[in-house]
């Protein structure tokens, strides 16, 4: 009996030492970034070890096969802007380009390393990977280390986030800056430190310099701050000063682009959109995509998010976080549904809701009984999330998810002869086509057309030569009247289809 009791006691002491070691070695501030503490973290802190595995997984999943897919339309546009001078990029934005210039500036400097698919997508993949540890920090602030690990795992294995991390556009770069802004916002709520509020303002501005639509999320954070501090502000107006400093920091850094945004907004809303989601589809399509593109995952994640919000709400010291998540998940959809009748709307514009959605799911695990080992729960959640993502990864990394302009260009070269005409429709599709296709080398005359009038002129010009028409369904957005498609149906024959690219030939 005594021996058994002694073994049990020894085991208890051993477990106690492990726990105390894990509590001892943590990184809570810059002071903790010393070699001795970091060594202890790596050896004893299970949460840190799991986070390191998630960060590695995040990098692997975002950099693997980075150049596999062909450049598509928007990536071709990125390259076009990046090739301009810094002043030229700013002139393009102020002149009507509906994306802010910061990402184009960054890509401009990346061109030193060439303009391959890998190089163009390097920054989105890098910032996408770095968002994983930031997601942990956000989740830890809101619901503890278990919630932080689960939120980070959701981000690491997010099929939606991985897709846009391998896309030479600004979405994951914007999310990285915005996620840091959210982290400093959470710190500022607790500390009311001018430093934290200024960091919140600066990183919010950087996210706005990267993508315009994040202004909705930034506005919600400021609104939440005023709601949380309303009683203090009513009692003493001076208590609003830290929030104002954060807001002024944002204004100072973002002022040039804010001025441009106003004019662009009126220009963008001057006519009804010809593409994109509208109405309730904005909500349903976005929710399904950010949940992994599967209905069963959407239902599970949505239920967990609601449970997480309930957990935060019933804990008085966390109730303000519940309000933050509710506002940050509901208001963007309301605004987007309203604006969808005025501007094109796509789920990728709402990528900034991921921190709140994933944090809400992570918070649901706050209901796990305290006598259960949280580290085992976190490890199990990581494994489950990876396993359910395997079918997507298997298909994503082995088959094209974007139009294969690379393969199409080779096929086009094999078909055409010297002196033939190649007509690209709509005209802006020359950007991805010409990344791979050189009409001079192929010996053809390359032109563009968006309507039947332009097609008629080309028909007269080509005489007895053969014309090939490169067409995508974007033509319905460029030519909503439909006369171009009617002309093609009457005057051409279908040669072949390459994913979403159609090749037609004159009769």
PEDANOR-V724913 format. One record per residue. N is the residue number from 1. RES is the residue in three letters. OMEGA is omega in whole degrees, 0 to 359 (999 if undefined). Layout:
n=N res=RES omega=OMEGA
n=N res=RES omega=OMEGA
//
This chain:
n=1 res=UNK omega=182
n=2 res=UNK omega=179
n=3 res=UNK omega=179
n=4 res=UNK omega=180
n=5 res=UNK omega=180
n=6 res=UNK omega=178
n=7 res=UNK omega=180
n=8 res=UNK omega=181
n=9 res=UNK omega=179
n=10 res=UNK omega=178
n=11 res=UNK omega=180
n=12 res=UNK omega=179
n=13 res=UNK omega=180
n=14 res=UNK omega=180
n=15 res=UNK omega=179
n=16 res=UNK omega=180
n=17 res=UNK omega=179
n=18 res=UNK omega=181
n=19 res=UNK omega=181
n=20 res=UNK omega=177
n=21 res=UNK omega=179
n=22 res=UNK omega=178
n=23 res=UNK omega=183
n=24 res=UNK omega=185
n=25 res=UNK omega=178
n=26 res=UNK omega=175
n=27 res=UNK omega=182
n=28 res=UNK omega=180
n=29 res=UNK omega=180
n=30 res=UNK omega=179
n=31 res=UNK omega=182
n=32 res=UNK omega=181
n=33 res=UNK omega=175
n=34 res=UNK omega=189
n=35 res=UNK omega=182
n=36 res=UNK omega=181
n=37 res=UNK omega=180
n=38 res=UNK omega=177
n=39 res=UNK omega=178
n=40 res=UNK omega=178
n=41 res=UNK omega=182
n=42 res=UNK omega=184
n=43 res=UNK omega=192
n=44 res=UNK omega=186
n=45 res=UNK omega=183
n=46 res=UNK omega=179
n=47 res=UNK omega=178
n=48 res=UNK omega=179
n=49 res=UNK omega=178
n=50 res=UNK omega=179
n=51 res=UNK omega=178
n=52 res=UNK omega=178
n=53 res=UNK omega=180
n=54 res=UNK omega=179
n=55 res=UNK omega=177
n=56 res=UNK omega=178
n=57 res=UNK omega=179
n=58 res=UNK omega=179
n=59 res=UNK omega=182
n=60 res=UNK omega=184
n=61 res=UNK omega=182
n=62 res=UNK omega=180
n=63 res=UNK omega=180
n=64 res=UNK omega=180
n=65 res=UNK omega=186
n=66 res=UNK omega=180
n=67 res=UNK omega=186
n=68 res=UNK omega=181
n=69 res=UNK omega=175
n=70 res=UNK omega=170
n=71 res=UNK omega=176
n=72 res=UNK omega=189
n=73 res=UNK omega=185
n=74 res=UNK omega=177
n=75 res=UNK omega=174
n=76 res=UNK omega=177
n=77 res=UNK omega=176
n=78 res=UNK omega=180
n=79 res=UNK omega=180
n=80 res=UNK omega=179
n=81 res=UNK omega=182
n=82 res=UNK omega=180
n=83 res=UNK omega=179
n=84 res=UNK omega=175
n=85 res=UNK omega=179
n=86 res=UNK omega=178
n=87 res=UNK omega=178
n=88 res=UNK omega=178
n=89 res=UNK omega=178
n=90 res=UNK omega=179
n=91 res=UNK omega=179
n=92 res=UNK omega=179
n=93 res=UNK omega=181
n=94 res=UNK omega=181
n=95 res=UNK omega=176
n=96 res=UNK omega=176
n=97 res=UNK omega=188
n=98 res=UNK omega=174
n=99 res=UNK omega=180
n=100 res=UNK omega=192
n=101 res=UNK omega=189
n=102 res=UNK omega=180
n=103 res=UNK omega=178
n=104 res=UNK omega=176
n=105 res=UNK omega=182
n=106 res=UNK omega=178
n=107 res=UNK omega=178
n=108 res=UNK omega=181
n=109 res=UNK omega=177
n=110 res=UNK omega=181
n=111 res=UNK omega=173
n=112 res=UNK omega=182
n=113 res=UNK omega=180
n=114 res=UNK omega=182
n=115 res=UNK omega=178
n=116 res=UNK omega=177
n=117 res=UNK omega=180
n=118 res=UNK omega=182
n=119 res=UNK omega=181
n=120 res=UNK omega=183
n=121 res=UNK omega=185
n=122 res=UNK omega=183
n=123 res=UNK omega=176
n=124 res=UNK omega=179
n=125 res=UNK omega=180
n=126 res=UNK omega=181
n=127 res=UNK omega=175
n=128 res=UNK omega=179
n=129 res=UNK omega=182
n=130 res=UNK omega=178
n=131 res=UNK omega=181
n=132 res=UNK omega=178
n=133 res=UNK omega=177
n=134 res=UNK omega=178
n=135 res=UNK omega=176
n=136 res=UNK omega=181
n=137 res=UNK omega=178
n=138 res=UNK omega=180
n=139 res=UNK omega=179
n=140 res=UNK omega=179
n=141 res=UNK omega=185
n=142 res=UNK omega=187
n=143 res=UNK omega=177
n=144 res=UNK omega=187
n=145 res=UNK omega=178
n=146 res=UNK omega=177
n=147 res=UNK omega=179
n=148 res=UNK omega=179
n=149 res=UNK omega=181
n=150 res=UNK omega=178
n=151 res=UNK omega=178
n=152 res=UNK omega=178
n=153 res=UNK omega=177
n=154 res=UNK omega=179
n=155 res=UNK omega=182
n=156 res=UNK omega=184
n=157 res=UNK omega=180
n=158 res=UNK omega=180
n=159 res=UNK omega=178
n=160 res=UNK omega=182
n=161 res=UNK omega=178
n=162 res=UNK omega=180
n=163 res=UNK omega=183
n=164 res=UNK omega=171
n=165 res=UNK omega=177
n=166 res=UNK omega=181
n=167 res=UNK omega=184
n=168 res=UNK omega=176
n=169 res=UNK omega=193
n=170 res=UNK omega=194
n=171 res=UNK omega=182
n=172 res=UNK omega=175
n=173 res=UNK omega=175
n=174 res=UNK omega=182
n=175 res=UNK omega=178
n=176 res=UNK omega=179
n=177 res=UNK omega=182
n=178 res=UNK omega=179
n=179 res=UNK omega=175
n=180 res=UNK omega=178
n=181 res=UNK omega=179
n=182 res=UNK omega=179
n=183 res=UNK omega=179
n=184 res=UNK omega=176
n=185 res=UNK omega=178
n=186 res=UNK omega=176
n=187 res=UNK omega=182
n=188 res=UNK omega=178
n=189 res=UNK omega=181
n=190 res=UNK omega=189
n=191 res=UNK omega=188
n=192 res=UNK omega=180
n=193 res=UNK omega=177
n=194 res=UNK omega=181
n=195 res=UNK omega=181
n=196 res=UNK omega=179
n=197 res=UNK omega=179
n=198 res=UNK omega=178
n=199 res=UNK omega=176
n=200 res=UNK omega=181
n=201 res=UNK omega=183
n=202 res=UNK omega=181
n=203 res=UNK omega=173
n=204 res=UNK omega=179
n=205 res=UNK omega=178
n=206 res=UNK omega=177
n=207 res=UNK omega=179
n=208 res=UNK omega=175
n=209 res=UNK omega=183
n=210 res=UNK omega=177
n=211 res=UNK omega=186
n=212 res=UNK omega=193
n=213 res=UNK omega=178
n=214 res=UNK omega=180
n=215 res=UNK omega=179
n=216 res=UNK omega=181
n=217 res=UNK omega=179
n=218 res=UNK omega=178
n=219 res=UNK omega=179
n=220 res=UNK omega=178
n=221 res=UNK omega=179
n=222 res=UNK omega=177
n=223 res=UNK omega=179
n=224 res=UNK omega=179
n=225 res=UNK omega=180
n=226 res=UNK omega=178
n=227 res=UNK omega=182
n=228 res=UNK omega=185
n=229 res=UNK omega=187
n=230 res=UNK omega=183
n=231 res=UNK omega=177
n=232 res=UNK omega=181
n=233 res=UNK omega=179
n=234 res=UNK omega=181
n=235 res=UNK omega=182
n=236 res=UNK omega=185
n=237 res=UNK omega=182
n=238 res=UNK omega=181
n=239 res=UNK omega=178
n=240 res=UNK omega=186
n=241 res=UNK omega=180
n=242 res=UNK omega=179
n=243 res=UNK omega=179
n=244 res=UNK omega=179
n=245 res=UNK omega=176
n=246 res=UNK omega=180
n=247 res=UNK omega=179
n=248 res=UNK omega=176
n=249 res=UNK omega=176
n=250 res=UNK omega=183
n=251 res=UNK omega=183
n=252 res=UNK omega=182
n=253 res=UNK omega=186
n=254 res=UNK omega=188
n=255 res=UNK omega=181
n=256 res=UNK omega=183
n=257 res=UNK omega=176
n=258 res=UNK omega=180
n=259 res=UNK omega=180
n=260 res=UNK omega=185
n=261 res=UNK omega=183
n=262 res=UNK omega=180
n=263 res=UNK omega=180
n=264 res=UNK omega=180
n=265 res=UNK omega=180
n=266 res=UNK omega=178
n=267 res=UNK omega=183
n=268 res=UNK omega=183
n=269 res=UNK omega=183
n=270 res=UNK omega=179
n=271 res=UNK omega=180
n=272 res=UNK omega=180
n=273 res=UNK omega=180
n=274 res=UNK omega=177
n=275 res=UNK omega=177
n=276 res=UNK omega=180
n=277 res=UNK omega=177
n=278 res=UNK omega=176
n=279 res=UNK omega=184
n=280 res=UNK omega=178
n=281 res=UNK omega=178
n=282 res=UNK omega=181
n=283 res=UNK omega=186
n=284 res=UNK omega=181
n=285 res=UNK omega=180
n=286 res=UNK omega=181
n=287 res=UNK omega=180
n=288 res=UNK omega=182
n=289 res=UNK omega=182
n=290 res=UNK omega=179
n=291 res=UNK omega=178
n=292 res=UNK omega=176
n=293 res=UNK omega=178
n=294 res=UNK omega=182
n=295 res=UNK omega=183
n=296 res=UNK omega=176
n=297 res=UNK omega=178
n=298 res=UNK omega=180
n=299 res=UNK omega=181
n=300 res=UNK omega=182
n=301 res=UNK omega=180
n=302 res=UNK omega=179
n=303 res=UNK omega=179
n=304 res=UNK omega=179
n=305 res=UNK omega=178
n=306 res=UNK omega=178
n=307 res=UNK omega=178
n=308 res=UNK omega=178
n=309 res=UNK omega=178
n=310 res=UNK omega=179
n=311 res=UNK omega=180
n=312 res=UNK omega=184
n=313 res=UNK omega=183
n=314 res=UNK omega=173
n=315 res=UNK omega=189
n=316 res=UNK omega=181
n=317 res=UNK omega=179
n=318 res=UNK omega=186
n=319 res=UNK omega=179
n=320 res=UNK omega=176
n=321 res=UNK omega=177
n=322 res=UNK omega=178
n=323 res=UNK omega=181
n=324 res=UNK omega=182
n=325 res=UNK omega=179
n=326 res=UNK omega=180
n=327 res=UNK omega=186
n=328 res=UNK omega=177
n=329 res=UNK omega=184
n=330 res=UNK omega=185
n=331 res=UNK omega=178
n=332 res=UNK omega=179
n=333 res=UNK omega=178
n=334 res=UNK omega=179
n=335 res=UNK omega=182
n=336 res=UNK omega=178
n=337 res=UNK omega=178
n=338 res=UNK omega=183
n=339 res=UNK omega=184
n=340 res=UNK omega=176
n=341 res=UNK omega=183
n=342 res=UNK omega=182
n=343 res=UNK omega=177
n=344 res=UNK omega=183
n=345 res=UNK omega=181
n=346 res=UNK omega=178
n=347 res=UNK omega=182
n=348 res=UNK omega=178
n=349 res=UNK omega=183
n=350 res=UNK omega=181
n=351 res=UNK omega=182
n=352 res=UNK omega=176
n=353 res=UNK omega=182
n=354 res=UNK omega=180
n=355 res=UNK omega=182
n=356 res=UNK omega=179
n=357 res=UNK omega=182
n=358 res=UNK omega=178
n=359 res=UNK omega=177
n=360 res=UNK omega=178
n=361 res=UNK omega=179
n=362 res=UNK omega=180
n=363 res=UNK omega=180
n=364 res=UNK omega=181
n=365 res=UNK omega=172
n=366 res=UNK omega=179
n=367 res=UNK omega=177
n=368 res=UNK omega=181
n=369 res=UNK omega=185
n=370 res=UNK omega=180
n=371 res=UNK omega=175
n=372 res=UNK omega=182
n=373 res=UNK omega=182
n=374 res=UNK omega=182
n=375 res=UNK omega=178
n=376 res=UNK omega=177
n=377 res=UNK omega=180
n=378 res=UNK omega=180
n=379 res=UNK omega=179
n=380 res=UNK omega=179
n=381 res=UNK omega=177
n=382 res=UNK omega=182
n=383 res=UNK omega=181
n=384 res=UNK omega=180
n=385 res=UNK omega=178
n=386 res=UNK omega=183
n=387 res=UNK omega=182
n=388 res=UNK omega=180
n=389 res=UNK omega=184
n=390 res=UNK omega=179
n=391 res=UNK omega=178
n=392 res=UNK omega=182
n=393 res=UNK omega=181
n=394 res=UNK omega=180
n=395 res=UNK omega=186
n=396 res=UNK omega=185
n=397 res=UNK omega=182
n=398 res=UNK omega=179
n=399 res=UNK omega=184
n=400 res=UNK omega=175
n=401 res=UNK omega=177
n=402 res=UNK omega=180
n=403 res=UNK omega=184
n=404 res=UNK omega=178
n=405 res=UNK omega=179
n=406 res=UNK omega=179
n=407 res=UNK omega=180
n=408 res=UNK omega=181
n=409 res=UNK omega=177
n=410 res=UNK omega=179
n=411 res=UNK omega=179
n=412 res=UNK omega=179
n=413 res=UNK omega=180
n=414 res=UNK omega=185
n=415 res=UNK omega=187
n=416 res=UNK omega=175
n=417 res=UNK omega=181
n=418 res=UNK omega=177
n=419 res=UNK omega=177
n=420 res=UNK omega=175
n=421 res=UNK omega=172
n=422 res=UNK omega=183
n=423 res=UNK omega=183
n=424 res=UNK omega=184
n=425 res=UNK omega=351
n=426 res=UNK omega=189
n=427 res=UNK omega=184
n=428 res=UNK omega=175
n=429 res=UNK omega=173
n=430 res=UNK omega=184
n=431 res=UNK omega=177
n=432 res=UNK omega=180
n=433 res=UNK omega=185
n=434 res=UNK omega=173
n=435 res=UNK omega=182
n=436 res=UNK omega=190
n=437 res=UNK omega=178
n=438 res=UNK omega=183
n=439 res=UNK omega=179
n=440 res=UNK omega=178
n=441 res=UNK omega=182
n=442 res=UNK omega=177
n=443 res=UNK omega=180
n=444 res=UNK omega=176
n=445 res=UNK omega=183
n=446 res=UNK omega=180
n=447 res=UNK omega=177
n=448 res=UNK omega=178
n=449 res=UNK omega=180
n=450 res=UNK omega=182
n=451 res=UNK omega=184
n=452 res=UNK omega=179
n=453 res=UNK omega=178
n=454 res=UNK omega=178
n=455 res=UNK omega=178
n=456 res=UNK omega=179
n=457 res=UNK omega=179
n=458 res=UNK omega=180
n=459 res=UNK omega=178
n=460 res=UNK omega=184
n=461 res=UNK omega=188
n=462 res=UNK omega=179
n=463 res=UNK omega=182
n=464 res=UNK omega=180
n=465 res=UNK omega=180
n=466 res=UNK omega=176
n=467 res=UNK omega=174
n=468 res=UNK omega=184
n=469 res=UNK omega=179
n=470 res=UNK omega=190
n=471 res=UNK omega=169
n=472 res=UNK omega=182
n=473 res=UNK omega=172
n=474 res=UNK omega=179
n=475 res=UNK omega=180
n=476 res=UNK omega=176
n=477 res=UNK omega=180
n=478 res=UNK omega=181
n=479 res=UNK omega=183
n=480 res=UNK omega=178
n=481 res=UNK omega=176
n=482 res=UNK omega=183
n=483 res=UNK omega=179
n=484 res=UNK omega=179
n=485 res=UNK omega=178
n=486 res=UNK omega=179
n=487 res=UNK omega=181
n=488 res=UNK omega=179
n=489 res=UNK omega=183
n=490 res=UNK omega=192
n=491 res=UNK omega=183
n=492 res=UNK omega=174
n=493 res=UNK omega=180
n=494 res=UNK omega=178
n=495 res=UNK omega=181
n=496 res=UNK omega=178
n=497 res=UNK omega=180
n=498 res=UNK omega=188
n=499 res=UNK omega=181
n=500 res=UNK omega=181
n=501 res=UNK omega=181
n=502 res=UNK omega=177
n=503 res=UNK omega=180
n=504 res=UNK omega=182
n=505 res=UNK omega=179
n=506 res=UNK omega=180
n=507 res=UNK omega=999
//
